[in-house]
Amino acid sequence: MRLIRSLPLLILLSTARVALAAAAASAATDPKPAERCETAVADTIREMRGKEARDIEFIAAQRSLLPATGDETTVKGAGRYKTTATGVHSFTYRCAYNAESNETSGVVFRETGSTRPLVEKAWEPDLSKVSPDACETAIAATLKDKYPRVGRIAFDAETRRLQPAPDDGTWLDGQGAVERAPGMNSIPFTYRCAFQARTGRLVSAQATP
């Protein structure tokens, strides 16, 4: 008799478990709760962090859908977004989706860490591949071609400046003064020499005027 009386109860418990399993499977396969909740979370991030927040993405492997009471499904997961100033930010979220109203509620967004962008290394010239003497010798030759009766050419070493050039090369900039002919007043000039990065070879030398 006890077996007969408990049979309906066992049937009801089994039916309840099947129903819960079916609901969980349905929630897990229905993309709408996840899509709606993640849209709501993305909107929340933009409202809180402004236009700086970009490349918001959600990690599918960490997403879970839990059937709740009535028509509500709870969505939990994780993601990340970027900002130019502060790098990559990781976060977790939680959200409730109501199938009847197709609305979300209870969005909880929590940052869990950040990775700051690497500071770009300051440019440093390879001084072993830059020869001021080679540069100024070439500039002097250029000025002599321009002023055949040149009297004196002076370079101001204090004005030498190294700058990055295209193709990882190096520019050497500087200033000087040239006496175009003996007895004439000296006039100032600027110059630039380009050196090849790999070999240090002088590629070009220009003087103005």
C-alpha positions as a printed NumPy array, in Angstrom:
array([[  0.   ,   0.   ,   0.   ],
       [  2.825,   2.39 ,   0.813],
       [  4.261,   1.867,  -2.636],
       [  0.929,   2.616,  -4.249],
       [  0.419,   5.798,  -2.236],
       [  3.91 ,   7.146,  -2.955],
       [  3.693,   6.463,  -6.676],
       [  1.801,   9.68 ,  -7.569],
       [  4.266,  11.699,  -5.501],
       [  7.188,  10.142,  -7.361],
       [  5.499,  10.865, -10.663],
       [  4.922,  14.508,  -9.643],
       [  8.546,  14.969,  -8.53 ],
       [  9.813,  13.43 , -11.739],
       [  7.526,  15.662, -13.795],
       [  8.75 ,  18.729, -11.899],
       [ 12.375,  17.841, -12.549],
       [ 11.691,  17.346, -16.253],
       [  9.912,  20.693, -16.408],
       [ 12.811,  22.488, -14.717],
       [ 15.315,  20.792, -16.988],
       [ 13.272,  21.719, -20.041],
       [ 13.037,  25.318, -18.87 ],
       [ 16.778,  25.483, -18.279],
       [ 17.494,  23.984, -21.698],
       [ 15.074,  26.402, -23.347],
       [ 16.668,  29.384, -21.612],
       [ 20.155,  28.223, -22.506],
       [ 19.338,  27.855, -26.194],
       [ 17.226,  30.992, -26.591],
       [ 19.584,  33.779, -27.705],
       [ 17.162,  36.601, -26.881],
       [ 17.812,  36.856, -23.097],
       [ 21.573,  37.054, -23.628],
       [ 21.287,  39.525, -26.505],
       [ 18.884,  41.82 , -24.679],
       [ 20.862,  41.736, -21.433],
       [ 24.217,  42.304, -23.086],
       [ 22.783,  45.246, -25.025],
       [ 21.559,  46.699, -21.732],
       [ 24.962,  46.139, -20.123],
       [ 26.759,  47.806, -23.066],
       [ 24.434,  50.81 , -22.771],
       [ 25.188,  50.976, -19.051],
       [ 28.945,  50.976, -19.699],
       [ 28.626,  53.802, -22.229],
       [ 26.49 ,  55.836, -19.823],
       [ 28.974,  55.368, -16.995],
       [ 32.24 ,  55.672, -18.938],
       [ 31.202,  57.982, -21.771],
       [ 32.544,  57.999, -25.314],
       [ 35.933,  56.738, -24.175],
       [ 34.528,  53.221, -23.744],
       [ 34.948,  51.308, -26.999],
       [ 35.284,  47.757, -28.333],
       [ 32.859,  46.352, -25.766],
       [ 32.813,  42.569, -26.037],
       [ 31.26 ,  39.717, -24.068],
       [ 32.908,  36.353, -23.392],
       [ 30.505,  33.645, -24.55 ],
       [ 32.282,  30.896, -22.593],
       [ 31.545,  32.701, -19.318],
       [ 27.859,  33.357, -20.021],
       [ 25.18 ,  31.479, -18.087],
       [ 21.37 ,  31.661, -18.216],
       [ 19.413,  30.707, -15.108],
       [ 15.61 ,  30.313, -15.271],
       [ 13.941,  32.318, -12.519],
       [ 10.346,  32.699, -11.382],
       [  7.599,  33.384, -13.892],
       [  8.785,  34.674, -17.241],
       [ 12.148,  35.983, -16.012],
       [ 15.527,  34.613, -17.002],
       [ 18.694,  35.658, -15.177],
       [ 21.766,  36.185, -17.355],
       [ 25.256,  36.281, -15.857],
       [ 28.574,  36.684, -17.611],
       [ 31.773,  38.603, -18.174],
       [ 33.372,  40.839, -20.784],
       [ 35.829,  43.637, -21.417],
       [ 36.086,  47.049, -23.023],
       [ 38.887,  49.469, -23.922],
       [ 39.704,  53.121, -23.412],
       [ 42.569,  55.031, -24.947],
       [ 43.722,  56.456, -21.631],
       [ 43.351,  53.525, -19.243],
       [ 43.623,  50.405, -21.401],
       [ 41.543,  47.213, -21.214],
       [ 38.944,  46.83 , -18.447],
       [ 37.441,  43.464, -17.461],
       [ 33.979,  43.253, -15.926],
       [ 31.233,  40.898, -14.783],
       [ 27.515,  41.505, -15.145],
       [ 24.102,  40.243, -14.095],
       [ 20.754,  41.021, -15.659],
       [ 17.131,  39.836, -15.607],
       [ 15.154,  39.394, -18.834],
       [ 11.352,  39.18 , -18.919],
       [ 10.064,  37.186, -21.884],
       [  6.528,  38.562, -21.641],
       [  7.527,  42.241, -21.78 ],
       [ 10.769,  41.689, -23.719],
       [ 12.439,  44.068, -21.243],
       [ 15.505,  43.862, -19.037],
       [ 15.906,  44.948, -15.434],
       [ 18.311,  44.775, -12.517],
       [ 21.452,  45.318, -14.579],
       [ 24.528,  44.971, -12.358],
       [ 27.891,  45.899, -13.894],
       [ 31.108,  45.432, -11.912],
       [ 34.664,  46.086, -13.067],
       [ 37.118,  43.394, -12.006],
       [ 40.442,  44.765, -13.237],
       [ 42.265,  46.733, -15.899],
       [ 45.408,  46.54 , -17.969],
       [ 46.942,  49.882, -18.782],
       [ 48.315,  50.405, -22.308],
       [ 52.045,  50.079, -22.692],
       [ 53.795,  53.41 , -22.728],
       [ 55.458,  53.896, -26.045],
       [ 59.217,  53.795, -25.659],
       [ 60.835,  57.134, -26.256],
       [ 62.818,  57.333, -29.477],
       [ 66.544,  56.972, -28.922],
       [ 69.06 ,  57.369, -31.75 ],
       [ 71.901,  54.93 , -32.263],
       [ 74.761,  57.379, -31.794],
       [ 77.237,  54.856, -33.171],
       [ 75.578,  55.249, -36.572],
       [ 75.458,  59.059, -36.712],
       [ 78.579,  60.992, -37.702],
       [ 78.36 ,  64.794, -37.271],
       [ 81.733,  65.129, -39.027],
       [ 80.462,  63.307, -42.136],
       [ 77.339,  65.458, -42.115],
       [ 79.154,  68.788, -41.752],
       [ 81.764,  67.839, -44.352],
       [ 78.948,  67.167, -46.831],
       [ 77.217,  70.429, -45.903],
       [ 80.469,  72.364, -46.356],
       [ 80.868,  70.838, -49.834],
       [ 77.316,  71.86 , -50.681],
       [ 77.946,  75.457, -49.571],
       [ 81.208,  75.626, -51.53 ],
       [ 79.354,  74.56 , -54.665],
       [ 76.75 ,  77.249, -53.994],
       [ 79.292,  79.967, -53.124],
       [ 82.492,  79.287, -55.155],
       [ 84.354,  82.183, -53.435],
       [ 83.318,  81.109, -49.935],
       [ 85.551,  82.556, -47.227],
       [ 84.572,  80.791, -43.997],
       [ 82.031,  78.199, -42.856],
       [ 81.242,  77.797, -39.157],
       [ 79.047,  75.134, -37.522],
       [ 77.447,  75.703, -34.135],
       [ 77.763,  72.386, -32.287],
       [ 75.29 ,  73.561, -29.621],
       [ 72.465,  73.546, -32.172],
       [ 72.857,  69.913, -33.236],
       [ 69.625,  67.962, -32.826],
       [ 68.822,  64.322, -33.613],
       [ 65.306,  63.4  , -34.77 ],
       [ 63.6  ,  60.235, -36.057],
       [ 63.4  ,  60.02 , -39.839],
       [ 61.268,  57.787, -42.113],
       [ 62.185,  54.081, -42.366],
       [ 63.69 ,  54.159, -38.862],
       [ 66.425,  56.507, -40.017],
       [ 67.886,  59.505, -38.181],
       [ 68.021,  63.208, -39.044],
       [ 70.796,  65.432, -37.775],
       [ 69.728,  69.076, -37.788],
       [ 71.895,  72.077, -37.002],
       [ 72.8  ,  75.682, -37.694],
       [ 75.841,  77.593, -38.797],
       [ 77.111,  80.701, -40.58 ],
       [ 78.801,  81.122, -43.945],
       [ 80.968,  83.914, -45.337],
       [ 80.011,  83.793, -49.001],
       [ 83.204,  85.573, -50.096],
       [ 86.179,  87.007, -48.228],
       [ 85.251,  90.295, -46.556],
       [ 81.464,  89.742, -46.73 ],
       [ 79.287,  89.535, -43.674],
       [ 78.464,  86.   , -42.611],
       [ 74.875,  84.864, -43.025],
       [ 73.16 ,  82.115, -41.009],
       [ 72.089,  78.793, -42.478],
       [ 70.375,  75.649, -41.281],
       [ 71.181,  72.141, -42.382],
       [ 69.839,  68.606, -42.234],
       [ 71.56 ,  65.286, -42.84 ],
       [ 69.777,  61.95 , -43.161],
       [ 71.446,  58.745, -41.978],
       [ 70.411,  55.192, -42.824],
       [ 69.319,  53.361, -39.674],
       [ 70.869,  49.952, -40.37 ],
       [ 74.281,  51.01 , -41.642],
       [ 74.651,  54.618, -40.502],
       [ 75.39 ,  55.659, -44.094],
       [ 74.875,  59.343, -44.903],
       [ 71.954,  59.418, -47.326],
       [ 71.508,  63.154, -47.958],
       [ 72.733,  66.579, -46.836],
       [ 70.86 ,  69.844, -47.378],
       [ 71.575,  73.42 , -46.349],
       [ 69.284,  76.478, -46.333],
       [ 69.889,  79.043, -47.706]])
